[in-house]
Amino acid sequence: MKISARNQITGTVTAITPGAVNGTVKVDIGGGNIITSSITEEAIADLGLAVGDSVTVIVKASDVLIGK
C-alpha cells in the first residue's frame, strides 16, 4: 500500500488496551521510545492487531505542538 504521509515509523505492538469505542495501541519504535495511538475497536479488529505484531505508525497532522 502506498500513501502520501512521509512520517512512517516501524515498530512492534507491545500492548493493546480495549475501550468501549476506542482502544489504545502501544508501539515500541526502538531506543526506549513508545508511541501510543487511540483507534477504534473496529479498526483494531479489522487490522487483526495483536501484541508482537510488526506495524508501521503513520503520523499525519496539520499541527505539531511542543511544550516545555
PDB file with SEQRES, HELIX, SHEET and CRYST1 records, atoms N, CA, C and O in Angstrom:
SEQRES   1 A   68  MET LYS ILE SER ALA ARG ASN GLN ILE THR GLY THR VAL          
SEQRES   2 A   68  THR ALA ILE THR PRO GLY ALA VAL ASN GLY THR VAL LYS          
SEQRES   3 A   68  VAL ASP ILE GLY GLY GLY ASN ILE ILE THR SER SER ILE          
SEQRES   4 A   68  THR GLU GLU ALA ILE ALA ASP LEU GLY LEU ALA VAL GLY          
SEQRES   5 A   68  ASP SER VAL THR VAL ILE VAL LYS ALA SER ASP VAL LEU          
SEQRES   6 A   68  ILE GLY LYS                                                  
HELIX    1 AA1 GLU A   41  LEU A   47  1                                   7    
SHEET    1 AA1 4 ASN A  33  THR A  40  0                                        
SHEET    2 AA1 4 ASN A  22  GLY A  30 -1                                        
SHEET    3 AA1 4 ASN A   7  THR A  17 -1                                        
SHEET    4 AA1 4 SER A  54  VAL A  59 -1                                        
CRYST1    1.000    1.000    1.000  90.00  90.00  90.00 P 1           1          
ATOM      1  N   MET A   1       0.840  -1.166   0.000  1.00  0.00           N  
ATOM      2  CA  MET A   1       0.000   0.000   0.000  1.00  0.00           C  
ATOM      3  C   MET A   1       0.895   1.242   0.000  1.00  0.00           C  
ATOM      4  O   MET A   1       1.796   1.360   0.831  1.00  0.00           O  
ATOM      5  N   LYS A   2       0.651   2.152  -0.917  1.00  0.00           N  
ATOM      6  CA  LYS A   2       1.364   3.418  -0.940  1.00  0.00           C  
ATOM      7  C   LYS A   2       0.457   4.503  -0.376  1.00  0.00           C  
ATOM      8  O   LYS A   2      -0.737   4.553  -0.668  1.00  0.00           O  
ATOM      9  N   ILE A   3       1.055   5.376   0.445  1.00  0.00           N  
ATOM     10  CA  ILE A   3       0.308   6.504   0.991  1.00  0.00           C  
ATOM     11  C   ILE A   3       1.178   7.754   0.908  1.00  0.00           C  
ATOM     12  O   ILE A   3       2.395   7.661   0.746  1.00  0.00           O  
ATOM     13  N   SER A   4       0.553   8.913   1.019  1.00  0.00           N  
ATOM     14  CA  SER A   4       1.288  10.166   0.864  1.00  0.00           C  
ATOM     15  C   SER A   4       2.021  10.607   2.123  1.00  0.00           C  
ATOM     16  O   SER A   4       2.969  11.388   2.031  1.00  0.00           O  
ATOM     17  N   ALA A   5       1.614  10.132   3.289  1.00  0.00           N  
ATOM     18  CA  ALA A   5       2.249  10.558   4.539  1.00  0.00           C  
ATOM     19  C   ALA A   5       3.704  10.121   4.567  1.00  0.00           C  
ATOM     20  O   ALA A   5       4.018   8.969   4.270  1.00  0.00           O  
ATOM     21  N   ARG A   6       4.586  11.039   4.922  1.00  0.00           N  
ATOM     22  CA  ARG A   6       6.019  10.755   4.944  1.00  0.00           C  
ATOM     23  C   ARG A   6       6.530  10.352   6.316  1.00  0.00           C  
ATOM     24  O   ARG A   6       7.619   9.791   6.432  1.00  0.00           O  
ATOM     25  N   ASN A   7       5.754  10.631   7.355  1.00  0.00           N  
ATOM     26  CA  ASN A   7       6.174  10.304   8.712  1.00  0.00           C  
ATOM     27  C   ASN A   7       5.736   8.876   9.056  1.00  0.00           C  
ATOM     28  O   ASN A   7       4.716   8.668   9.712  1.00  0.00           O  
ATOM     29  N   GLN A   8       6.520   7.909   8.604  1.00  0.00           N  
ATOM     30  CA  GLN A   8       6.222   6.496   8.810  1.00  0.00           C  
ATOM     31  C   GLN A   8       7.335   5.879   9.654  1.00  0.00           C  
ATOM     32  O   GLN A   8       8.513   5.967   9.311  1.00  0.00           O  
ATOM     33  N   ILE A   9       6.943   5.255  10.759  1.00  0.00           N  
ATOM     34  CA  ILE A   9       7.903   4.681  11.704  1.00  0.00           C  
ATOM     35  C   ILE A   9       7.509   3.235  11.971  1.00  0.00           C  
ATOM     36  O   ILE A   9       6.374   2.964  12.364  1.00  0.00           O  
ATOM     37  N   THR A  10       8.431   2.310  11.762  1.00  0.00           N  
ATOM     38  CA  THR A  10       8.130   0.905  12.023  1.00  0.00           C  
ATOM     39  C   THR A  10       8.372   0.582  13.489  1.00  0.00           C  
ATOM     40  O   THR A  10       9.207   1.200  14.149  1.00  0.00           O  
ATOM     41  N   GLY A  11       7.629  -0.395  13.982  1.00  0.00           N  
ATOM     42  CA  GLY A  11       7.776  -0.800  15.370  1.00  0.00           C  
ATOM     43  C   GLY A  11       7.024  -2.078  15.657  1.00  0.00           C  
ATOM     44  O   GLY A  11       6.525  -2.744  14.750  1.00  0.00           O  
ATOM     45  N   THR A  12       6.950  -2.411  16.941  1.00  0.00           N  
ATOM     46  CA  THR A  12       6.309  -3.643  17.386  1.00  0.00           C  
ATOM     47  C   THR A  12       5.237  -3.314  18.418  1.00  0.00           C  
ATOM     48  O   THR A  12       5.481  -2.557  19.357  1.00  0.00           O  
ATOM     49  N   VAL A  13       4.051  -3.886  18.240  1.00  0.00           N  
ATOM     50  CA  VAL A  13       2.962  -3.677  19.192  1.00  0.00           C  
ATOM     51  C   VAL A  13       3.344  -4.309  20.526  1.00  0.00           C  
ATOM     52  O   VAL A  13       3.673  -5.493  20.594  1.00  0.00           O  
ATOM     53  N   THR A  14       3.296  -3.502  21.589  1.00  0.00           N  
ATOM     54  CA  THR A  14       3.643  -4.015  22.925  1.00  0.00           C  
ATOM     55  C   THR A  14       2.436  -4.154  23.831  1.00  0.00           C  
ATOM     56  O   THR A  14       2.474  -4.919  24.795  1.00  0.00           O  
ATOM     57  N   ALA A  15       1.352  -3.419  23.537  1.00  0.00           N  
ATOM     58  CA  ALA A  15       0.150  -3.509  24.376  1.00  0.00           C  
ATOM     59  C   ALA A  15      -1.048  -3.001  23.604  1.00  0.00           C  
ATOM     60  O   ALA A  15      -0.944  -2.084  22.789  1.00  0.00           O  
ATOM     61  N   ILE A  16      -2.193  -3.618  23.878  1.00  0.00           N  
ATOM     62  CA  ILE A  16      -3.470  -3.165  23.340  1.00  0.00           C  
ATOM     63  C   ILE A  16      -4.436  -3.117  24.509  1.00  0.00           C  
ATOM     64  O   ILE A  16      -4.670  -4.123  25.179  1.00  0.00           O  
ATOM     65  N   THR A  17      -4.999  -1.929  24.748  1.00  0.00           N  
ATOM     66  CA  THR A  17      -5.955  -1.758  25.843  1.00  0.00           C  
ATOM     67  C   THR A  17      -7.316  -1.438  25.244  1.00  0.00           C  
ATOM     68  O   THR A  17      -7.512  -0.367  24.670  1.00  0.00           O  
ATOM     69  N   PRO A  18      -8.259  -2.373  25.377  1.00  0.00           N  
ATOM     70  CA  PRO A  18      -9.573  -2.152  24.788  1.00  0.00           C  
ATOM     71  C   PRO A  18     -10.368  -1.087  25.548  1.00  0.00           C  
ATOM     72  O   PRO A  18     -10.157  -0.860  26.740  1.00  0.00           O  
ATOM     73  N   GLY A  19     -11.285  -0.443  24.827  1.00  0.00           N  
ATOM     74  CA  GLY A  19     -12.200   0.521  25.425  1.00  0.00           C  
ATOM     75  C   GLY A  19     -13.592   0.284  24.879  1.00  0.00           C  
ATOM     76  O   GLY A  19     -13.814  -0.644  24.100  1.00  0.00           O  
ATOM     77  N   ALA A  20     -14.521   1.116  25.285  1.00  0.00           N  
ATOM     78  CA  ALA A  20     -15.903   0.948  24.839  1.00  0.00           C  
ATOM     79  C   ALA A  20     -16.031   1.181  23.333  1.00  0.00           C  
ATOM     80  O   ALA A  20     -16.713   0.423  22.644  1.00  0.00           O  
ATOM     81  N   VAL A  21     -15.383   2.217  22.827  1.00  0.00           N  
ATOM     82  CA  VAL A  21     -15.425   2.537  21.397  1.00  0.00           C  
ATOM     83  C   VAL A  21     -14.019   2.555  20.813  1.00  0.00           C  
ATOM     84  O   VAL A  21     -13.774   1.974  19.756  1.00  0.00           O  
ATOM     85  N   ASN A  22     -13.096   3.221  21.502  1.00  0.00           N  
ATOM     86  CA  ASN A  22     -11.701   3.310  21.067  1.00  0.00           C  
ATOM     87  C   ASN A  22     -10.811   2.518  22.009  1.00  0.00           C  
ATOM     88  O   ASN A  22     -11.065   2.437  23.211  1.00  0.00           O  
ATOM     89  N   GLY A  23      -9.772   1.942  21.445  1.00  0.00           N  
ATOM     90  CA  GLY A  23      -8.759   1.271  22.246  1.00  0.00           C  
ATOM     91  C   GLY A  23      -7.440   1.994  22.055  1.00  0.00           C  
ATOM     92  O   GLY A  23      -7.303   2.824  21.156  1.00  0.00           O  
ATOM     93  N   THR A  24      -6.460   1.676  22.909  1.00  0.00           N  
ATOM     94  CA  THR A  24      -5.128   2.245  22.729  1.00  0.00           C  
ATOM     95  C   THR A  24      -4.165   1.141  22.327  1.00  0.00           C  
ATOM     96  O   THR A  24      -4.229   0.016  22.822  1.00  0.00           O  
ATOM     97  N   VAL A  25      -3.277   1.495  21.421  1.00  0.00           N  
ATOM     98  CA  VAL A  25      -2.267   0.566  20.934  1.00  0.00           C  
ATOM     99  C   VAL A  25      -0.912   1.201  21.197  1.00  0.00           C  
ATOM    100  O   VAL A  25      -0.649   2.313  20.738  1.00  0.00           O  
ATOM    101  N   LYS A  26      -0.049   0.508  21.929  1.00  0.00           N  
ATOM    102  CA  LYS A  26       1.298   0.992  22.211  1.00  0.00           C  
ATOM    103  C   LYS A  26       2.270   0.282  21.274  1.00  0.00           C  
ATOM    104  O   LYS A  26       2.241  -0.940  21.128  1.00  0.00           O  
ATOM    105  N   VAL A  27       3.144   1.090  20.635  1.00  0.00           N  
ATOM    106  CA  VAL A  27       4.091   0.557  19.666  1.00  0.00           C  
ATOM    107  C   VAL A  27       5.501   0.979  20.077  1.00  0.00           C  
ATOM    108  O   VAL A  27       5.790   2.166  20.231  1.00  0.00           O  
ATOM    109  N   ASP A  28       6.373  -0.016  20.251  1.00  0.00           N  
ATOM    110  CA  ASP A  28       7.785   0.235  20.571  1.00  0.00           C  
ATOM    111  C   ASP A  28       8.510   0.524  19.268  1.00  0.00           C  
ATOM    112  O   ASP A  28       8.580  -0.327  18.381  1.00  0.00           O  
ATOM    113  N   ILE A  29       9.057   1.752  19.159  1.00  0.00           N  
ATOM    114  CA  ILE A  29       9.751   2.136  17.930  1.00  0.00           C  
ATOM    115  C   ILE A  29      11.271   2.107  18.119  1.00  0.00           C  
ATOM    116  O   ILE A  29      12.015   2.588  17.264  1.00  0.00           O  
ATOM    117  N   GLY A  30      11.722   1.551  19.225  1.00  0.00           N  
ATOM    118  CA  GLY A  30      13.150   1.419  19.479  1.00  0.00           C  
ATOM    119  C   GLY A  30      13.703   2.571  20.296  1.00  0.00           C  
ATOM    120  O   GLY A  30      13.073   3.620  20.429  1.00  0.00           O  
ATOM    121  N   GLY A  31      14.871   2.361  20.831  1.00  0.00           N  
ATOM    122  CA  GLY A  31      15.547   3.392  21.608  1.00  0.00           C  
ATOM    123  C   GLY A  31      14.807   3.778  22.868  1.00  0.00           C  
ATOM    124  O   GLY A  31      14.987   4.883  23.380  1.00  0.00           O  
ATOM    125  N   GLY A  32      13.975   2.882  23.378  1.00  0.00           N  
ATOM    126  CA  GLY A  32      13.200   3.181  24.577  1.00  0.00           C  
ATOM    127  C   GLY A  32      11.997   4.074  24.322  1.00  0.00           C  
ATOM    128  O   GLY A  32      11.410   4.608  25.263  1.00  0.00           O  
ATOM    129  N   ASN A  33      11.623   4.242  23.060  1.00  0.00           N  
ATOM    130  CA  ASN A  33      10.504   5.113  22.693  1.00  0.00           C  
ATOM    131  C   ASN A  33       9.262   4.307  22.363  1.00  0.00           C  
ATOM    132  O   ASN A  33       9.310   3.332  21.613  1.00  0.00           O  
ATOM    133  N   ILE A  34       8.146   4.737  22.942  1.00  0.00           N  
ATOM    134  CA  ILE A  34       6.848   4.104  22.706  1.00  0.00           C  
ATOM    135  C   ILE A  34       5.902   5.156  22.144  1.00  0.00           C  
ATOM    136  O   ILE A  34       5.821   6.266  22.670  1.00  0.00           O  
ATOM    137  N   ILE A  35       5.190   4.813  21.081  1.00  0.00           N  
ATOM    138  CA  ILE A  35       4.139   5.679  20.547  1.00  0.00           C  
ATOM    139  C   ILE A  35       2.810   5.025  20.900  1.00  0.00           C  
ATOM    140  O   ILE A  35       2.625   3.823  20.713  1.00  0.00           O  
ATOM    141  N   THR A  36       1.882   5.842  21.418  1.00  0.00           N  
ATOM    142  CA  THR A  36       0.550   5.348  21.762  1.00  0.00           C  
ATOM    143  C   THR A  36      -0.463   5.956  20.814  1.00  0.00           C  
ATOM    144  O   THR A  36      -0.483   7.168  20.598  1.00  0.00           O  
ATOM    145  N   SER A  37      -1.305   5.101  20.249  1.00  0.00           N  
ATOM    146  CA  SER A  37      -2.336   5.559  19.321  1.00  0.00           C  
ATOM    147  C   SER A  37      -3.701   5.142  19.846  1.00  0.00           C  
ATOM    148  O   SER A  37      -3.880   4.029  20.341  1.00  0.00           O  
ATOM    149  N   SER A  38      -4.654   6.050  19.730  1.00  0.00           N  
ATOM    150  CA  SER A  38      -6.039   5.751  20.077  1.00  0.00           C  
ATOM    151  C   SER A  38      -6.795   5.545  18.772  1.00  0.00           C  
ATOM    152  O   SER A  38      -6.947   6.474  17.978  1.00  0.00           O  
ATOM    153  N   ILE A  39      -7.272   4.308  18.554  1.00  0.00           N  
ATOM    154  CA  ILE A  39      -8.015   3.994  17.336  1.00  0.00           C  
ATOM    155  C   ILE A  39      -9.275   3.218  17.719  1.00  0.00           C  
ATOM    156  O   ILE A  39      -9.387   2.702  18.831  1.00  0.00           O  
ATOM    157  N   THR A  40     -10.206   3.146  16.793  1.00  0.00           N  
ATOM    158  CA  THR A  40     -11.461   2.461  17.107  1.00  0.00           C  
ATOM    159  C   THR A  40     -11.237   0.976  17.332  1.00  0.00           C  
ATOM    160  O   THR A  40     -10.306   0.374  16.797  1.00  0.00           O  
ATOM    161  N   GLU A  41     -12.112   0.409  18.132  1.00  0.00           N  
ATOM    162  CA  GLU A  41     -12.078  -1.039  18.344  1.00  0.00           C  
ATOM    163  C   GLU A  41     -12.295  -1.775  17.026  1.00  0.00           C  
ATOM    164  O   GLU A  41     -11.720  -2.840  16.801  1.00  0.00           O  
ATOM    165  N   GLU A  42     -13.130  -1.201  16.152  1.00  0.00           N  
ATOM    166  CA  GLU A  42     -13.374  -1.803  14.839  1.00  0.00           C  
ATOM    167  C   GLU A  42     -12.082  -1.855  14.027  1.00  0.00           C  
ATOM    168  O   GLU A  42     -11.815  -2.854  13.360  1.00  0.00           O  
ATOM    169  N   ALA A  43     -11.278  -0.795  14.073  1.00  0.00           N  
ATOM    170  CA  ALA A  43     -10.013  -0.772  13.336  1.00  0.00           C  
ATOM    171  C   ALA A  43      -9.034  -1.799  13.904  1.00  0.00           C  
ATOM    172  O   ALA A  43      -8.325  -2.466  13.150  1.00  0.00           O  
ATOM    173  N   ILE A  44      -8.995  -1.926  15.225  1.00  0.00           N  
ATOM    174  CA  ILE A  44      -8.116  -2.929  15.852  1.00  0.00           C  
ATOM    175  C   ILE A  44      -8.493  -4.322  15.350  1.00  0.00           C  
ATOM    176  O   ILE A  44      -7.625  -5.121  15.000  1.00  0.00           O  
ATOM    177  N   ALA A  45      -9.786  -4.598  15.319  1.00  0.00           N  
ATOM    178  CA  ALA A  45     -10.258  -5.908  14.854  1.00  0.00           C  
ATOM    179  C   ALA A  45      -9.997  -6.100  13.366  1.00  0.00           C  
ATOM    180  O   ALA A  45      -9.518  -7.156  12.952  1.00  0.00           O  
ATOM    181  N   ASP A  46     -10.308  -5.085  12.555  1.00  0.00           N  
ATOM    182  CA  ASP A  46     -10.115  -5.191  11.106  1.00  0.00           C  
ATOM    183  C   ASP A  46      -8.647  -5.439  10.749  1.00  0.00           C  
ATOM    184  O   ASP A  46      -8.343  -6.197   9.827  1.00  0.00           O  
ATOM    185  N   LEU A  47      -7.742  -4.794  11.489  1.00  0.00           N  
ATOM    186  CA  LEU A  47      -6.308  -4.986  11.239  1.00  0.00           C  
ATOM    187  C   LEU A  47      -5.784  -6.283  11.849  1.00  0.00           C  
ATOM    188  O   LEU A  47      -4.685  -6.729  11.521  1.00  0.00           O  
ATOM    189  N   GLY A  48      -6.571  -6.885  12.736  1.00  0.00           N  
ATOM    190  CA  GLY A  48      -6.144  -8.110  13.399  1.00  0.00           C  
ATOM    191  C   GLY A  48      -4.930  -7.871  14.287  1.00  0.00           C  
ATOM    192  O   GLY A  48      -4.050  -8.725  14.391  1.00  0.00           O  
ATOM    193  N   LEU A  49      -4.887  -6.696  14.931  1.00  0.00           N  
ATOM    194  CA  LEU A  49      -3.714  -6.343  15.733  1.00  0.00           C  
ATOM    195  C   LEU A  49      -3.570  -7.238  16.960  1.00  0.00           C  
ATOM    196  O   LEU A  49      -4.551  -7.594  17.613  1.00  0.00           O  
ATOM    197  N   ALA A  50      -2.322  -7.589  17.253  1.00  0.00           N  
ATOM    198  CA  ALA A  50      -2.007  -8.395  18.425  1.00  0.00           C  
ATOM    199  C   ALA A  50      -0.624  -7.990  18.929  1.00  0.00           C  
ATOM    200  O   ALA A  50       0.217  -7.520  18.164  1.00  0.00           O  
ATOM    201  N   VAL A  51      -0.408  -8.178  20.210  1.00  0.00           N  
ATOM    202  CA  VAL A  51       0.906  -7.904  20.797  1.00  0.00           C  
ATOM    203  C   VAL A  51       1.951  -8.737  20.048  1.00  0.00           C  
ATOM    204  O   VAL A  51       1.750  -9.925  19.793  1.00  0.00           O  
ATOM    205  N   GLY A  52       3.062  -8.097  19.705  1.00  0.00           N  
ATOM    206  CA  GLY A  52       4.130  -8.762  18.969  1.00  0.00           C  
ATOM    207  C   GLY A  52       4.109  -8.499  17.477  1.00  0.00           C  
ATOM    208  O   GLY A  52       5.085  -8.777  16.780  1.00  0.00           O  
ATOM    209  N   ASP A  53       2.994  -7.960  16.977  1.00  0.00           N  
ATOM    210  CA  ASP A  53       2.901  -7.661  15.541  1.00  0.00           C  
ATOM    211  C   ASP A  53       3.870  -6.556  15.143  1.00  0.00           C  
ATOM    212  O   ASP A  53       4.079  -5.603  15.894  1.00  0.00           O  
ATOM    213  N   SER A  54       4.458  -6.686  13.965  1.00  0.00           N  
ATOM    214  CA  SER A  54       5.236  -5.610  13.366  1.00  0.00           C  
ATOM    215  C   SER A  54       4.258  -4.707  12.634  1.00  0.00           C  
ATOM    216  O   SER A  54       3.447  -5.179  11.837  1.00  0.00           O  
ATOM    217  N   VAL A  55       4.333  -3.404  12.902  1.00  0.00           N  
ATOM    218  CA  VAL A  55       3.403  -2.450  12.315  1.00  0.00           C  
ATOM    219  C   VAL A  55       4.157  -1.196  11.870  1.00  0.00           C  
ATOM    220  O   VAL A  55       5.331  -1.013  12.193  1.00  0.00           O  
ATOM    221  N   THR A  56       3.473  -0.352  11.137  1.00  0.00           N  
ATOM    222  CA  THR A  56       4.004   0.952  10.765  1.00  0.00           C  
ATOM    223  C   THR A  56       3.103   2.014  11.375  1.00  0.00           C  
ATOM    224  O   THR A  56       1.892   2.019  11.151  1.00  0.00           O  
ATOM    225  N   VAL A  57       3.701   2.912  12.147  1.00  0.00           N  
ATOM    226  CA  VAL A  57       2.988   4.058  12.710  1.00  0.00           C  
ATOM    227  C   VAL A  57       3.066   5.169  11.662  1.00  0.00           C  
ATOM    228  O   VAL A  57       4.152   5.517  11.199  1.00  0.00           O  
ATOM    229  N   ILE A  58       1.930   5.712  11.299  1.00  0.00           N  
ATOM    230  CA  ILE A  58       1.881   6.767  10.288  1.00  0.00           C  
ATOM    231  C   ILE A  58       1.328   8.019  10.950  1.00  0.00           C  
ATOM    232  O   ILE A  58       0.207   8.027  11.457  1.00  0.00           O  
ATOM    233  N   VAL A  59       2.134   9.082  10.938  1.00  0.00           N  
ATOM    234  CA  VAL A  59       1.745  10.332  11.575  1.00  0.00           C  
ATOM    235  C   VAL A  59       1.374  11.333  10.486  1.00  0.00           C  
ATOM    236  O   VAL A  59       2.202  11.681   9.645  1.00  0.00           O  
ATOM    237  N   LYS A  60       0.146  11.783  10.507  1.00  0.00           N  
ATOM    238  CA  LYS A  60      -0.324  12.787   9.558  1.00  0.00           C  
ATOM    239  C   LYS A  60      -1.084  13.835  10.364  1.00  0.00           C  
ATOM    240  O   LYS A  60      -2.201  13.590  10.821  1.00  0.00           O  
ATOM    241  N   ALA A  61      -0.480  14.986  10.530  1.00  0.00           N  
ATOM    242  CA  ALA A  61      -1.110  16.024  11.332  1.00  0.00           C  
ATOM    243  C   ALA A  61      -0.870  17.381  10.713  1.00  0.00           C  
ATOM    244  O   ALA A  61       0.180  17.633  10.122  1.00  0.00           O  
ATOM    245  N   SER A  62      -1.846  18.248  10.852  1.00  0.00           N  
ATOM    246  CA  SER A  62      -1.663  19.608  10.361  1.00  0.00           C  
ATOM    247  C   SER A  62      -0.938  20.472  11.389  1.00  0.00           C  
ATOM    248  O   SER A  62      -0.365  21.503  11.038  1.00  0.00           O  
ATOM    249  N   ASP A  63      -0.961  20.062  12.644  1.00  0.00           N  
ATOM    250  CA  ASP A  63      -0.275  20.796  13.716  1.00  0.00           C  
ATOM    251  C   ASP A  63       0.548  19.835  14.543  1.00  0.00           C  
ATOM    252  O   ASP A  63       0.095  18.738  14.869  1.00  0.00           O  
ATOM    253  N   VAL A  64       1.756  20.245  14.880  1.00  0.00           N  
ATOM    254  CA  VAL A  64       2.606  19.508  15.807  1.00  0.00           C  
ATOM    255  C   VAL A  64       2.965  20.476  16.911  1.00  0.00           C  
ATOM    256  O   VAL A  64       3.599  21.500  16.656  1.00  0.00           O  
ATOM    257  N   LEU A  65       2.566  20.166  18.141  1.00  0.00           N  
ATOM    258  CA  LEU A  65       2.791  21.046  19.276  1.00  0.00           C  
ATOM    259  C   LEU A  65       3.917  20.533  20.141  1.00  0.00           C  
ATOM    260  O   LEU A  65       4.076  19.327  20.328  1.00  0.00           O  
ATOM    261  N   ILE A  66       4.696  21.458  20.666  1.00  0.00           N  
ATOM    262  CA  ILE A  66       5.783  21.120  21.590  1.00  0.00           C  
ATOM    263  C   ILE A  66       5.611  21.980  22.818  1.00  0.00           C  
ATOM    264  O   ILE A  66       5.394  23.187  22.702  1.00  0.00           O  
ATOM    265  N   GLY A  67       5.705  21.384  23.995  1.00  0.00           N  
ATOM    266  CA  GLY A  67       5.609  22.131  25.242  1.00  0.00           C  
ATOM    267  C   GLY A  67       6.825  21.892  26.094  1.00  0.00           C  
ATOM    268  O   GLY A  67       7.527  20.892  25.941  1.00  0.00           O  
ATOM    269  N   LYS A  68       7.069  22.820  26.994  1.00  0.00           N  
ATOM    270  CA  LYS A  68       8.205  22.669  27.895  1.00  0.00           C  
ATOM    271  C   LYS A  68       7.828  23.163  29.257  1.00  0.00           C  
ATOM    272  O   LYS A  68       8.647  23.126  30.176  1.00  0.00           O  
TER     273      LYS A  68                                                      
END                                                                             
